[in-house]
Amino acid sequence: MKTRFAGFHPVRHDRLIEENRHDTYQAKHKLQEPTVCPQCGAVFHEGRWQWLSKPAQAHEEMCPACHRIRDDFPAGFVSISGSFFNDHSAELLHLARNEEARAKSEHPLKRIIKIENQENGIQITTTDIHLARGIGEALHHAYQGALEYHYNEQENLLRVMWER
């Protein structure tokens, strides 16, 4: 079947291309390799940040996690509350710190920014949404309780609430 309009291609609405998520803390340009973060010592090598020894003649640029920590601009929030927290706060904080250490050993950009006391619990802020989710899942796996996630796709932000 021939069309009357040469070069005309109908628009397919089932194949719309989604825009990439914009993260202001990702590098605006391709980093030279090797690059070292002057704050934490992480090395950008083979396209990702890794824990390596500092190579000679390495370029220096702050990693996205150190930028978030400096700006106090978290990607994840974990709220821990309830009467169980009052009796077991040290255990729960220890579990959160262990989850951070496990994640950070393989992924230098996954870190806890700070832990703040709140009225009936604490709030942990993280540099990465996946670490926030991991802390929530670890709490739920170890102690059950109620676990909720609220993800804001526009801001690439995750809020995790755990209560028992």
Beta strands, then each sheet from edge to edge (+ up, - down):
strand 1: 35-36
strand 2: 43-45
strand 3: 48-50
strand 4: 59-60
strand 5: 76-81
strand 6: 112-118
strand 7: 121-126
strand 8: 146-152
strand 9: 157-163
sheet 1: 3+ 2- 1+ 4+
sheet 2: 6+ 7- 5+ 9+ 8-
end
